[in-house]
Amino acid sequence: MGENTSIQIKKDTKLKLDSLKLSKRDTYNDIIENLIEDSLELNAETMKDIQEAIEEYKQGKSHSLEEVKNQLGF
């Protein structure tokens, strides 16, 4: 197990962390690691989606605002 350290957080932040516990055994370190992991996954997935959208745009697979408006009946 790694070296431990202490951090200062606001009481309301602690309450928010407490609400994210999946079980009573979860530590604050567990919660923070889960949040970091989720954030990194989201960022990687978002970047993948952006790259795909750019490729679709370059291939002409896009619609103008007017086309979308007409399709939706505006």
PQR file with spaces between the fields and no chain letter, atoms N, CA, C, O and H, PARSE charges and radii, in Angstrom:
ATOM       1  N    MET     1       0.844   -1.175    0.000 -0.4000 1.5000
ATOM       2  CA   MET     1       0.000    0.000    0.000 -0.0000 2.0000
ATOM       3  C    MET     1       0.883    1.229    0.000  0.5500 1.7000
ATOM       4  O    MET     1       1.954    1.233    0.606 -0.5500 1.4000
ATOM       5  N    GLY     2       0.431    2.282   -0.686 -0.4000 1.5000
ATOM       6  CA   GLY     2       1.229    3.488   -0.836 -0.0000 2.0000
ATOM       7  C    GLY     2       1.259    4.341    0.413  0.5500 1.7000
ATOM       8  O    GLY     2       0.599    4.058    1.413 -0.5500 1.4000
ATOM       9  H    GLY     2      -0.439    2.279   -1.178  0.4000 1.0000
ATOM      10  N    GLU     3       2.029    5.371    0.320 -0.4000 1.5000
ATOM      11  CA   GLU     3       2.168    6.323    1.419 -0.0000 2.0000
ATOM      12  C    GLU     3       0.903    7.181    1.518  0.5500 1.7000
ATOM      13  O    GLU     3       0.331    7.561    0.496 -0.5500 1.4000
ATOM      14  H    GLU     3       2.565    5.601   -0.492  0.4000 1.0000
ATOM      15  N    ASN     4       0.477    7.481    2.716 -0.4000 1.5000
ATOM      16  CA   ASN     4      -0.724    8.284    2.945 -0.0000 2.0000
ATOM      17  C    ASN     4      -0.366    9.736    3.179  0.5500 1.7000
ATOM      18  O    ASN     4       0.746   10.058    3.600 -0.5500 1.4000
ATOM      19  H    ASN     4       0.942    7.173    3.546  0.4000 1.0000
ATOM      20  N    THR     5      -1.317   10.603    2.904 -0.4000 1.5000
ATOM      21  CA   THR     5      -1.165   12.022    3.163 -0.0000 2.0000
ATOM      22  C    THR     5      -2.514   12.567    3.620  0.5500 1.7000
ATOM      23  O    THR     5      -3.543   11.912    3.451 -0.5500 1.4000
ATOM      24  H    THR     5      -2.220   10.341    2.562  0.4000 1.0000
ATOM      25  N    SER     6      -2.508   13.730    4.181 -0.4000 1.5000
ATOM      26  CA   SER     6      -3.747   14.380    4.614 -0.0000 2.0000
ATOM      27  C    SER     6      -4.027   15.563    3.707  0.5500 1.7000
ATOM      28  O    SER     6      -3.107   16.238    3.246 -0.5500 1.4000
ATOM      29  H    SER     6      -1.673   14.262    4.318  0.4000 1.0000
ATOM      30  N    ILE     7      -5.315   15.812    3.454 -0.4000 1.5000
ATOM      31  CA   ILE     7      -5.717   16.989    2.693 -0.0000 2.0000
ATOM      32  C    ILE     7      -6.832   17.698    3.450  0.5500 1.7000
ATOM      33  O    ILE     7      -7.559   17.081    4.228 -0.5500 1.4000
ATOM      34  H    ILE     7      -6.063   15.264    3.829  0.4000 1.0000
ATOM      35  N    GLN     8      -6.957   18.981    3.217 -0.4000 1.5000
ATOM      36  CA   GLN     8      -8.034   19.740    3.837 -0.0000 2.0000
ATOM      37  C    GLN     8      -9.140   19.938    2.812  0.5500 1.7000
ATOM      38  O    GLN     8      -8.898   20.375    1.687 -0.5500 1.4000
ATOM      39  H    GLN     8      -6.366   19.483    2.584  0.4000 1.0000
ATOM      40  N    ILE     9     -10.364   19.606    3.226 -0.4000 1.5000
ATOM      41  CA   ILE     9     -11.522   19.820    2.367 -0.0000 2.0000
ATOM      42  C    ILE     9     -12.630   20.482    3.189  0.5500 1.7000
ATOM      43  O    ILE     9     -12.661   20.376    4.415 -0.5500 1.4000
ATOM      44  H    ILE     9     -10.561   19.251    4.140  0.4000 1.0000
ATOM      45  N    LYS    10     -13.522   21.156    2.499 -0.4000 1.5000
ATOM      46  CA   LYS    10     -14.649   21.790    3.174 -0.0000 2.0000
ATOM      47  C    LYS    10     -15.620   20.716    3.671  0.5500 1.7000
ATOM      48  O    LYS    10     -15.664   19.608    3.136 -0.5500 1.4000
ATOM      49  H    LYS    10     -13.497   21.242    1.503  0.4000 1.0000
ATOM      50  N    LYS    11     -16.383   21.058    4.685 -0.4000 1.5000
ATOM      51  CA   LYS    11     -17.349   20.107    5.246 -0.0000 2.0000
ATOM      52  C    LYS    11     -18.360   19.666    4.200  0.5500 1.7000
ATOM      53  O    LYS    11     -18.722   18.491    4.145 -0.5500 1.4000
ATOM      54  H    LYS    11     -16.348   21.958    5.119  0.4000 1.0000
ATOM      55  N    ASP    12     -18.826   20.609    3.358 -0.4000 1.5000
ATOM      56  CA   ASP    12     -19.807   20.224    2.348 -0.0000 2.0000
ATOM      57  C    ASP    12     -19.198   19.299    1.297  0.5500 1.7000
ATOM      58  O    ASP    12     -19.897   18.456    0.735 -0.5500 1.4000
ATOM      59  H    ASP    12     -18.532   21.563    3.403  0.4000 1.0000
ATOM      60  N    THR    13     -17.907   19.449    1.031 -0.4000 1.5000
ATOM      61  CA   THR    13     -17.230   18.539    0.115 -0.0000 2.0000
ATOM      62  C    THR    13     -17.163   17.143    0.709  0.5500 1.7000
ATOM      63  O    THR    13     -17.360   16.150    0.008 -0.5500 1.4000
ATOM      64  H    THR    13     -17.339   20.133    1.488  0.4000 1.0000
ATOM      65  N    LYS    14     -16.884   17.069    2.008 -0.4000 1.5000
ATOM      66  CA   LYS    14     -16.842   15.782    2.689 -0.0000 2.0000
ATOM      67  C    LYS    14     -18.209   15.104    2.634  0.5500 1.7000
ATOM      68  O    LYS    14     -18.301   13.894    2.424 -0.5500 1.4000
ATOM      69  H    LYS    14     -16.724   17.875    2.578  0.4000 1.0000
ATOM      70  N    LEU    15     -19.258   15.883    2.821 -0.4000 1.5000
ATOM      71  CA   LEU    15     -20.611   15.327    2.752 -0.0000 2.0000
ATOM      72  C    LEU    15     -20.913   14.789    1.354  0.5500 1.7000
ATOM      73  O    LEU    15     -21.552   13.747    1.204 -0.5500 1.4000
ATOM      74  H    LEU    15     -19.183   16.865    2.991  0.4000 1.0000
ATOM      75  N    LYS    16     -20.449   15.505    0.339 -0.4000 1.5000
ATOM      76  CA   LYS    16     -20.639   15.039   -1.038 -0.0000 2.0000
ATOM      77  C    LYS    16     -19.872   13.739   -1.272  0.5500 1.7000
ATOM      78  O    LYS    16     -20.381   12.817   -1.910 -0.5500 1.4000
ATOM      79  H    LYS    16     -19.930   16.351    0.460  0.4000 1.0000
ATOM      80  N    LEU    17     -18.645   13.673   -0.753 -0.4000 1.5000
ATOM      81  CA   LEU    17     -17.870   12.439   -0.879 -0.0000 2.0000
ATOM      82  C    LEU    17     -18.565   11.289   -0.150  0.5500 1.7000
ATOM      83  O    LEU    17     -18.628   10.168   -0.655 -0.5500 1.4000
ATOM      84  H    LEU    17     -18.232   14.422   -0.235  0.4000 1.0000
ATOM      85  N    ASP    18     -19.086   11.583    1.046 -0.4000 1.5000
ATOM      86  CA   ASP    18     -19.812   10.559    1.802 -0.0000 2.0000
ATOM      87  C    ASP    18     -20.988   10.011    1.000  0.5500 1.7000
ATOM      88  O    ASP    18     -21.265    8.812    1.040 -0.5500 1.4000
ATOM      89  H    ASP    18     -19.035   12.494    1.456  0.4000 1.0000
ATOM      90  N    SER    19     -21.670   10.876    0.282 -0.4000 1.5000
ATOM      91  CA   SER    19     -22.838   10.438   -0.489 -0.0000 2.0000
ATOM      92  C    SER    19     -22.452    9.550   -1.670  0.5500 1.7000
ATOM      93  O    SER    19     -23.299    8.845   -2.217 -0.5500 1.4000
ATOM      94  H    SER    19     -21.445   11.850    0.249  0.4000 1.0000
ATOM      95  N    LEU    20     -21.189    9.579   -2.064 -0.4000 1.5000
ATOM      96  CA   LEU    20     -20.723    8.771   -3.194 -0.0000 2.0000
ATOM      97  C    LEU    20     -20.228    7.390   -2.772  0.5500 1.7000
ATOM      98  O    LEU    20     -19.871    6.575   -3.623 -0.5500 1.4000
ATOM      99  H    LEU    20     -20.501   10.152   -1.620  0.4000 1.0000
ATOM     100  N    LYS    21     -20.204    7.125   -1.484 -0.4000 1.5000
ATOM     101  CA   LYS    21     -19.747    5.820   -1.009 -0.0000 2.0000
ATOM     102  C    LYS    21     -20.713    4.746   -1.481  0.5500 1.7000
ATOM     103  O    LYS    21     -21.929    4.873   -1.334 -0.5500 1.4000
ATOM     104  H    LYS    21     -20.493    7.787   -0.793  0.4000 1.0000
ATOM     105  N    LEU    22     -20.152    3.688   -2.051 -0.4000 1.5000
ATOM     106  CA   LEU    22     -20.962    2.565   -2.498 -0.0000 2.0000
ATOM     107  C    LEU    22     -21.214    1.582   -1.365  0.5500 1.7000
ATOM     108  O    LEU    22     -22.203    0.850   -1.365 -0.5500 1.4000
ATOM     109  H    LEU    22     -19.164    3.584   -2.170  0.4000 1.0000
ATOM     110  N    SER    23     -20.303    1.581   -0.403 -0.4000 1.5000
ATOM     111  CA   SER    23     -20.478    0.742    0.785 -0.0000 2.0000
ATOM     112  C    SER    23     -19.842    1.457    1.971  0.5500 1.7000
ATOM     113  O    SER    23     -19.077    2.407    1.804 -0.5500 1.4000
ATOM     114  H    SER    23     -19.499    2.176   -0.404  0.4000 1.0000
ATOM     115  N    LYS    24     -20.168    0.990    3.155 -0.4000 1.5000
ATOM     116  CA   LYS    24     -19.609    1.610    4.361 -0.0000 2.0000
ATOM     117  C    LYS    24     -18.101    1.426    4.441  0.5500 1.7000
ATOM     118  O    LYS    24     -17.409    2.185    5.120 -0.5500 1.4000
ATOM     119  H    LYS    24     -20.789    0.218    3.290  0.4000 1.0000
ATOM     120  N    ARG    25     -17.597    0.416    3.745 -0.4000 1.5000
ATOM     121  CA   ARG    25     -16.155    0.133    3.776 -0.0000 2.0000
ATOM     122  C    ARG    25     -15.343    1.014    2.838  0.5500 1.7000
ATOM     123  O    ARG    25     -14.116    1.056    2.937 -0.5500 1.4000
ATOM     124  H    ARG    25     -18.158   -0.200    3.193  0.4000 1.0000
ATOM     125  N    ASP    26     -16.015    1.725    1.921 -0.4000 1.5000
ATOM     126  CA   ASP    26     -15.296    2.600    0.997 -0.0000 2.0000
ATOM     127  C    ASP    26     -14.545    3.687    1.754  0.5500 1.7000
ATOM     128  O    ASP    26     -15.074    4.308    2.677 -0.5500 1.4000
ATOM     129  H    ASP    26     -17.012    1.692    1.841  0.4000 1.0000
ATOM     130  N    THR    27     -13.320    3.897    1.348 -0.4000 1.5000
ATOM     131  CA   THR    27     -12.520    4.980    1.921 -0.0000 2.0000
ATOM     132  C    THR    27     -12.639    6.205    1.020  0.5500 1.7000
ATOM     133  O    THR    27     -13.121    6.109   -0.108 -0.5500 1.4000
ATOM     134  H    THR    27     -12.890    3.393    0.599  0.4000 1.0000
ATOM     135  N    TYR    28     -12.206    7.339    1.515 -0.4000 1.5000
ATOM     136  CA   TYR    28     -12.207    8.532    0.679 -0.0000 2.0000
ATOM     137  C    TYR    28     -11.262    8.340   -0.505  0.5500 1.7000
ATOM     138  O    TYR    28     -11.509    8.853   -1.597 -0.5500 1.4000
ATOM     139  H    TYR    28     -11.815    7.417    2.432  0.4000 1.0000
ATOM     140  N    ASN    29     -10.192    7.606   -0.283 -0.4000 1.5000
ATOM     141  CA   ASN    29      -9.276    7.316   -1.374 -0.0000 2.0000
ATOM     142  C    ASN    29      -9.986    6.509   -2.467  0.5500 1.7000
ATOM     143  O    ASN    29      -9.802    6.778   -3.654 -0.5500 1.4000
ATOM     144  H    ASN    29      -9.991    7.189    0.604  0.4000 1.0000
ATOM     145  N    ASP    30     -10.796    5.522   -2.068 -0.4000 1.5000
ATOM     146  CA   ASP    30     -11.558    4.731   -3.041 -0.0000 2.0000
ATOM     147  C    ASP    30     -12.470    5.635   -3.870  0.5500 1.7000
ATOM     148  O    ASP    30     -12.533    5.516   -5.093 -0.5500 1.4000
ATOM     149  H    ASP    30     -10.945    5.304   -1.104  0.4000 1.0000
ATOM     150  N    ILE    31     -13.169    6.533   -3.194 -0.4000 1.5000
ATOM     151  CA   ILE    31     -14.103    7.426   -3.875 -0.0000 2.0000
ATOM     152  C    ILE    31     -13.369    8.326   -4.861  0.5500 1.7000
ATOM     153  O    ILE    31     -13.799    8.483   -6.004 -0.5500 1.4000
ATOM     154  H    ILE    31     -13.118    6.630   -2.200  0.4000 1.0000
ATOM     155  N    ILE    32     -12.268    8.913   -4.422 -0.4000 1.5000
ATOM     156  CA   ILE    32     -11.500    9.814   -5.281 -0.0000 2.0000
ATOM     157  C    ILE    32     -10.924    9.059   -6.471  0.5500 1.7000
ATOM     158  O    ILE    32     -10.946    9.570   -7.591 -0.5500 1.4000
ATOM     159  H    ILE    32     -11.919    8.785   -3.494  0.4000 1.0000
ATOM     160  N    GLU    33     -10.410    7.855   -6.252 -0.4000 1.5000
ATOM     161  CA   GLU    33      -9.884    7.053   -7.366 -0.0000 2.0000
ATOM     162  C    GLU    33     -10.988    6.742   -8.376  0.5500 1.7000
ATOM     163  O    GLU    33     -10.756    6.800   -9.584 -0.5500 1.4000
ATOM     164  H    GLU    33     -10.392    7.440   -5.343  0.4000 1.0000
ATOM     165  N    ASN    34     -12.192    6.411   -7.890 -0.4000 1.5000
ATOM     166  CA   ASN    34     -13.309    6.137   -8.795 -0.0000 2.0000
ATOM     167  C    ASN    34     -13.678    7.366   -9.615  0.5500 1.7000
ATOM     168  O    ASN    34     -13.952    7.265  -10.811 -0.5500 1.4000
ATOM     169  H    ASN    34     -12.381    6.364   -6.909  0.4000 1.0000
ATOM     170  N    LEU    35     -13.684    8.531   -8.964 -0.4000 1.5000
ATOM     171  CA   LEU    35     -14.001    9.768   -9.675 -0.0000 2.0000
ATOM     172  C    LEU    35     -12.952   10.072  -10.745  0.5500 1.7000
ATOM     173  O    LEU    35     -13.295   10.483  -11.854 -0.5500 1.4000
ATOM     174  H    LEU    35     -13.461    8.613   -7.993  0.4000 1.0000
ATOM     175  N    ILE    36     -11.698    9.872  -10.421 -0.4000 1.5000
ATOM     176  CA   ILE    36     -10.619   10.112  -11.393 -0.0000 2.0000
ATOM     177  C    ILE    36     -10.746    9.148  -12.556  0.5500 1.7000
ATOM     178  O    ILE    36     -10.643    9.553  -13.714 -0.5500 1.4000
ATOM     179  H    ILE    36     -11.419    9.538   -9.520  0.4000 1.0000
ATOM     180  N    GLU    37     -10.967    7.878  -12.259 -0.4000 1.5000
ATOM     181  CA   GLU    37     -11.106    6.866  -13.311 -0.0000 2.0000
ATOM     182  C    GLU    37     -12.284    7.194  -14.232  0.5500 1.7000
ATOM     183  O    GLU    37     -12.158    7.127  -15.455 -0.5500 1.4000
ATOM     184  H    GLU    37     -11.050    7.549  -11.319  0.4000 1.0000
ATOM     185  N    ASP    38     -13.417    7.547  -13.644 -0.4000 1.5000
ATOM     186  CA   ASP    38     -14.593    7.905  -14.438 -0.0000 2.0000
ATOM     187  C    ASP    38     -14.315    9.116  -15.318  0.5500 1.7000
ATOM     188  O    ASP    38     -14.724    9.156  -16.478 -0.5500 1.4000
ATOM     189  H    ASP    38     -13.519    7.602  -12.651  0.4000 1.0000
ATOM     190  N    SER    39     -13.622   10.094  -14.766 -0.4000 1.5000
ATOM     191  CA   SER    39     -13.299   11.305  -15.512 -0.0000 2.0000
ATOM     192  C    SER    39     -12.387   10.988  -16.691  0.5500 1.7000
ATOM     193  O    SER    39     -12.593   11.500  -17.792 -0.5500 1.4000
ATOM     194  H    SER    39     -13.290   10.062  -13.824  0.4000 1.0000
ATOM     195  N    LEU    40     -11.384   10.151  -16.467 -0.4000 1.5000
ATOM     196  CA   LEU    40     -10.459    9.797  -17.539 -0.0000 2.0000
ATOM     197  C    LEU    40     -11.167    9.010  -18.628  0.5500 1.7000
ATOM     198  O    LEU    40     -10.917    9.232  -19.813 -0.5500 1.4000
ATOM     199  H    LEU    40     -11.216    9.736  -15.573  0.4000 1.0000
ATOM     200  N    GLU    41     -12.052    8.089  -18.242 -0.4000 1.5000
ATOM     201  CA   GLU    41     -12.807    7.319  -19.225 -0.0000 2.0000
ATOM     202  C    GLU    41     -13.702    8.235  -20.045  0.5500 1.7000
ATOM     203  O    GLU    41     -13.778    8.108  -21.267 -0.5500 1.4000
ATOM     204  H    GLU    41     -12.255    7.909  -17.280  0.4000 1.0000
ATOM     205  N    LEU    42     -14.370    9.144  -19.381 -0.4000 1.5000
ATOM     206  CA   LEU    42     -15.246   10.076  -20.080 -0.0000 2.0000
ATOM     207  C    LEU    42     -14.441   10.924  -21.050  0.5500 1.7000
ATOM     208  O    LEU    42     -14.858   11.141  -22.187 -0.5500 1.4000
ATOM     209  H    LEU    42     -14.308    9.248  -18.388  0.4000 1.0000
ATOM     210  N    ASN    43     -13.307   11.395  -20.607 -0.4000 1.5000
ATOM     211  CA   ASN    43     -12.473   12.213  -21.479 -0.0000 2.0000
ATOM     212  C    ASN    43     -12.004   11.434  -22.689  0.5500 1.7000
ATOM     213  O    ASN    43     -12.013   11.963  -23.800 -0.5500 1.4000
ATOM     214  H    ASN    43     -12.968   11.219  -19.683  0.4000 1.0000
ATOM     215  N    ALA    44     -11.593   10.183  -22.500 -0.4000 1.5000
ATOM     216  CA   ALA    44     -11.130    9.352  -23.611 -0.0000 2.0000
ATOM     217  C    ALA    44     -12.287    9.072  -24.571  0.5500 1.7000
ATOM     218  O    ALA    44     -12.116    9.131  -25.788 -0.5500 1.4000
ATOM     219  H    ALA    44     -11.586    9.753  -21.597  0.4000 1.0000
ATOM     220  N    GLU    45     -13.458    8.769  -24.024 -0.4000 1.5000
ATOM     221  CA   GLU    45     -14.616    8.488  -24.858 -0.0000 2.0000
ATOM     222  C    GLU    45     -15.064    9.745  -25.612  0.5500 1.7000
ATOM     223  O    GLU    45     -15.425    9.676  -26.787 -0.5500 1.4000
ATOM     224  H    GLU    45     -13.597    8.721  -23.035  0.4000 1.0000
ATOM     225  N    THR    46     -15.039   10.869  -24.938 -0.4000 1.5000
ATOM     226  CA   THR    46     -15.417   12.127  -25.574 -0.0000 2.0000
ATOM     227  C    THR    46     -14.463   12.460  -26.712  0.5500 1.7000
ATOM     228  O    THR    46     -14.897   12.879  -27.785 -0.5500 1.4000
ATOM     229  H    THR    46     -14.746   10.925  -23.984  0.4000 1.0000
ATOM     230  N    MET    47     -13.181   12.277  -26.487 -0.4000 1.5000
ATOM     231  CA   MET    47     -12.192   12.555  -27.532 -0.0000 2.0000
ATOM     232  C    MET    47     -12.417   11.634  -28.732  0.5500 1.7000
ATOM     233  O    MET    47     -12.298   12.072  -29.876 -0.5500 1.4000
ATOM     234  H    MET    47     -12.828   11.936  -25.615  0.4000 1.0000
ATOM     235  N    LYS    48     -12.737   10.382  -28.484 -0.4000 1.5000
ATOM     236  CA   LYS    48     -13.017    9.430  -29.564 -0.0000 2.0000
ATOM     237  C    LYS    48     -14.224    9.903  -30.363  0.5500 1.7000
ATOM     238  O    LYS    48     -14.204    9.891  -31.593 -0.5500 1.4000
ATOM     239  H    LYS    48     -12.834   10.027  -27.555  0.4000 1.0000
ATOM     240  N    ASP    49     -15.276   10.318  -29.661 -0.4000 1.5000
ATOM     241  CA   ASP    49     -16.483   10.806  -30.329 -0.0000 2.0000
ATOM     242  C    ASP    49     -16.204   12.050  -31.166  0.5500 1.7000
ATOM     243  O    ASP    49     -16.735   12.197  -32.267 -0.5500 1.4000
ATOM     244  H    ASP    49     -15.293   10.328  -28.661  0.4000 1.0000
ATOM     245  N    ILE    50     -15.382   12.931  -30.646 -0.4000 1.5000
ATOM     246  CA   ILE    50     -15.031   14.151  -31.386 -0.0000 2.0000
ATOM     247  C    ILE    50     -14.265   13.801  -32.654  0.5500 1.7000
ATOM     248  O    ILE    50     -14.536   14.349  -33.723 -0.5500 1.4000
ATOM     249  H    ILE    50     -14.951   12.811  -29.752  0.4000 1.0000
ATOM     250  N    GLN    51     -13.309   12.888  -32.532 -0.4000 1.5000
ATOM     251  CA   GLN    51     -12.535   12.476  -33.710 -0.0000 2.0000
ATOM     252  C    GLN    51     -13.436   11.851  -34.770  0.5500 1.7000
ATOM     253  O    GLN    51     -13.274   12.116  -35.962 -0.5500 1.4000
ATOM     254  H    GLN    51     -13.089   12.442  -31.664  0.4000 1.0000
ATOM     255  N    GLU    52     -14.391   11.017  -34.334 -0.4000 1.5000
ATOM     256  CA   GLU    52     -15.323   10.401  -35.272 -0.0000 2.0000
ATOM     257  C    GLU    52     -16.180   11.460  -35.960  0.5500 1.7000
ATOM     258  O    GLU    52     -16.427   11.379  -37.163 -0.5500 1.4000
ATOM     259  H    GLU    52     -14.523   10.802  -33.367  0.4000 1.0000
ATOM     260  N    ALA    53     -16.630   12.449  -35.199 -0.4000 1.5000
ATOM     261  CA   ALA    53     -17.450   13.513  -35.771 -0.0000 2.0000
ATOM     262  C    ALA    53     -16.658   14.326  -36.791  0.5500 1.7000
ATOM     263  O    ALA    53     -17.198   14.714  -37.827 -0.5500 1.4000
ATOM     264  H    ALA    53     -16.429   12.515  -34.222  0.4000 1.0000
ATOM     265  N    ILE    54     -15.401   14.583  -36.512 -0.4000 1.5000
ATOM     266  CA   ILE    54     -14.546   15.322  -37.452 -0.0000 2.0000
ATOM     267  C    ILE    54     -14.398   14.537  -38.747  0.5500 1.7000
ATOM     268  O    ILE    54     -14.489   15.104  -39.836 -0.5500 1.4000
ATOM     269  H    ILE    54     -14.962   14.268  -35.670  0.4000 1.0000
ATOM     270  N    GLU    55     -14.171   13.236  -38.629 -0.4000 1.5000
ATOM     271  CA   GLU    55     -14.036   12.390  -39.820 -0.0000 2.0000
ATOM     272  C    GLU    55     -15.329   12.374  -40.630  0.5500 1.7000
ATOM     273  O    GLU    55     -15.289   12.455  -41.858 -0.5500 1.4000
ATOM     274  H    GLU    55     -14.098   12.776  -37.744  0.4000 1.0000
ATOM     275  N    GLU    56     -16.464   12.272  -39.963 -0.4000 1.5000
ATOM     276  CA   GLU    56     -17.749   12.288  -40.660 -0.0000 2.0000
ATOM     277  C    GLU    56     -17.943   13.623  -41.384  0.5500 1.7000
ATOM     278  O    GLU    56     -18.434   13.657  -42.513 -0.5500 1.4000
ATOM     279  H    GLU    56     -16.497   12.207  -38.965  0.4000 1.0000
ATOM     280  N    TYR    57     -17.558   14.705  -40.736 -0.4000 1.5000
ATOM     281  CA   TYR    57     -17.677   16.030  -41.354 -0.0000 2.0000
ATOM     282  C    TYR    57     -16.801   16.113  -42.594  0.5500 1.7000
ATOM     283  O    TYR    57     -17.239   16.606  -43.634 -0.5500 1.4000
ATOM     284  H    TYR    57     -17.159   14.677  -39.820  0.4000 1.0000
ATOM     285  N    LYS    58     -15.564   15.635  -42.490 -0.4000 1.5000
ATOM     286  CA   LYS    58     -14.645   15.670  -43.625 -0.0000 2.0000
ATOM     287  C    LYS    58     -15.169   14.835  -44.786  0.5500 1.7000
ATOM     288  O    LYS    58     -14.907   15.144  -45.948 -0.5500 1.4000
ATOM     289  H    LYS    58     -15.208   15.235  -41.646  0.4000 1.0000
ATOM     290  N    GLN    59     -15.911   13.777  -44.469 -0.4000 1.5000
ATOM     291  CA   GLN    59     -16.467   12.898  -45.504 -0.0000 2.0000
ATOM     292  C    GLN    59     -17.794   13.429  -46.048  0.5500 1.7000
ATOM     293  O    GLN    59     -18.437   12.784  -46.876 -0.5500 1.4000
ATOM     294  H    GLN    59     -16.124   13.525  -43.525  0.4000 1.0000
ATOM     295  N    GLY    60     -18.190   14.594  -45.581 -0.4000 1.5000
ATOM     296  CA   GLY    60     -19.420   15.198  -46.059 -0.0000 2.0000
ATOM     297  C    GLY    60     -20.679   14.641  -45.424  0.5500 1.7000
ATOM     298  O    GLY    60     -21.783   14.877  -45.915 -0.5500 1.4000
ATOM     299  H    GLY    60     -17.668   15.118  -44.908  0.4000 1.0000
ATOM     300  N    LYS    61     -20.522   13.917  -44.356 -0.4000 1.5000
ATOM     301  CA   LYS    61     -21.668   13.327  -43.665 -0.0000 2.0000
ATOM     302  C    LYS    61     -22.218   14.303  -42.622  0.5500 1.7000
ATOM     303  O    LYS    61     -22.237   14.022  -41.423 -0.5500 1.4000
ATOM     304  H    LYS    61     -19.626   13.725  -43.957  0.4000 1.0000
ATOM     305  N    SER    62     -22.660   15.450  -43.118 -0.4000 1.5000
ATOM     306  CA   SER    62     -23.223   16.453  -42.212 -0.0000 2.0000
ATOM     307  C    SER    62     -24.416   17.102  -42.887  0.5500 1.7000
ATOM     308  O    SER    62     -24.628   16.935  -44.088 -0.5500 1.4000
ATOM     309  H    SER    62     -22.644   15.678  -44.092  0.4000 1.0000
ATOM     310  N    HIS    63     -25.187   17.838  -42.117 -0.4000 1.5000
ATOM     311  CA   HIS    63     -26.374   18.518  -42.621 -0.0000 2.0000
ATOM     312  C    HIS    63     -26.323   19.975  -42.195  0.5500 1.7000
ATOM     313  O    HIS    63     -25.874   20.311  -41.100 -0.5500 1.4000
ATOM     314  H    HIS    63     -25.015   17.974  -41.141  0.4000 1.0000
ATOM     315  N    SER    64     -26.792   20.822  -43.089 -0.4000 1.5000
ATOM     316  CA   SER    64     -26.852   22.244  -42.741 -0.0000 2.0000
ATOM     317  C    SER    64     -28.003   22.485  -41.773  0.5500 1.7000
ATOM     318  O    SER    64     -28.896   21.650  -41.627 -0.5500 1.4000
ATOM     319  H    SER    64     -27.157   20.548  -43.979  0.4000 1.0000
ATOM     320  N    LEU    65     -27.969   23.623  -41.124 -0.4000 1.5000
ATOM     321  CA   LEU    65     -29.037   23.989  -40.203 -0.0000 2.0000
ATOM     322  C    LEU    65     -30.371   24.042  -40.937  0.5500 1.7000
ATOM     323  O    LEU    65     -31.395   23.608  -40.409 -0.5500 1.4000
ATOM     324  H    LEU    65     -27.244   24.302  -41.242  0.4000 1.0000
ATOM     325  N    GLU    66     -30.354   24.571  -42.148 -0.4000 1.5000
ATOM     326  CA   GLU    66     -31.587   24.654  -42.937 -0.0000 2.0000
ATOM     327  C    GLU    66     -32.149   23.274  -43.239  0.5500 1.7000
ATOM     328  O    GLU    66     -33.361   23.068  -43.176 -0.5500 1.4000
ATOM     329  H    GLU    66     -29.522   24.924  -42.577  0.4000 1.0000
ATOM     330  N    GLU    67     -31.269   22.319  -43.569 -0.4000 1.5000
ATOM     331  CA   GLU    67     -31.737   20.952  -43.829 -0.0000 2.0000
ATOM     332  C    GLU    67     -32.388   20.347  -42.584  0.5500 1.7000
ATOM     333  O    GLU    67     -33.442   19.717  -42.672 -0.5500 1.4000
ATOM     334  H    GLU    67     -30.284   22.486  -43.620  0.4000 1.0000
ATOM     335  N    VAL    68     -31.774   20.536  -41.458 -0.4000 1.5000
ATOM     336  CA   VAL    68     -32.310   19.995  -40.206 -0.0000 2.0000
ATOM     337  C    VAL    68     -33.645   20.658  -39.880  0.5500 1.7000
ATOM     338  O    VAL    68     -34.598   19.984  -39.490 -0.5500 1.4000
ATOM     339  H    VAL    68     -30.918   21.048  -41.386  0.4000 1.0000
ATOM     340  N    LYS    69     -33.713   21.971  -40.040 -0.4000 1.5000
ATOM     341  CA   LYS    69     -34.965   22.688  -39.791 -0.0000 2.0000
ATOM     342  C    LYS    69     -36.091   22.136  -40.678  0.5500 1.7000
ATOM     343  O    LYS    69     -37.204   21.897  -40.210 -0.5500 1.4000
ATOM     344  H    LYS    69     -32.939   22.519  -40.358  0.4000 1.0000
ATOM     345  N    ASN    70     -35.782   21.941  -41.949 -0.4000 1.5000
ATOM     346  CA   ASN    70     -36.796   21.431  -42.889 -0.0000 2.0000
ATOM     347  C    ASN    70     -37.237   20.017  -42.494  0.5500 1.7000
ATOM     348  O    ASN    70     -38.424   19.695  -42.540 -0.5500 1.4000
ATOM     349  H    ASN    70     -34.878   22.135  -42.329  0.4000 1.0000
ATOM     350  N    GLN    71     -36.280   19.186  -42.111 -0.4000 1.5000
ATOM     351  CA   GLN    71     -36.617   17.813  -41.724 -0.0000 2.0000
ATOM     352  C    GLN    71     -37.489   17.789  -40.476  0.5500 1.7000
ATOM     353  O    GLN    71     -38.349   16.921  -40.335 -0.5500 1.4000
ATOM     354  H    GLN    71     -35.316   19.447  -42.074  0.4000 1.0000
ATOM     355  N    LEU    72     -37.270   18.736  -39.574 -0.4000 1.5000
ATOM     356  CA   LEU    72     -38.043   18.788  -38.329 -0.0000 2.0000
ATOM     357  C    LEU    72     -39.311   19.625  -38.457  0.5500 1.7000
ATOM     358  O    LEU    72     -40.104   19.706  -37.519 -0.5500 1.4000
ATOM     359  H    LEU    72     -36.571   19.442  -39.688  0.4000 1.0000
ATOM     360  N    GLY    73     -39.499   20.245  -39.617 -0.4000 1.5000
ATOM     361  CA   GLY    73     -40.710   21.003  -39.854 -0.0000 2.0000
ATOM     362  C    GLY    73     -40.728   22.392  -39.252  0.5500 1.7000
ATOM     363  O    GLY    73     -41.789   22.901  -38.890 -0.5500 1.4000
ATOM     364  H    GLY    73     -38.854   20.179  -40.378  0.4000 1.0000
ATOM     365  N    PHE    74     -39.587   22.996  -39.144 -0.4000 1.5000
ATOM     366  CA   PHE    74     -39.516   24.365  -38.612 -0.0000 2.0000
ATOM     367  C    PHE    74     -39.476   25.381  -39.734  0.5500 1.7000
ATOM     368  O    PHE    74     -39.415   26.583  -39.477 -0.5500 1.4000
ATOM     369  H    PHE    74     -38.726   22.583  -39.438  0.4000 1.0000
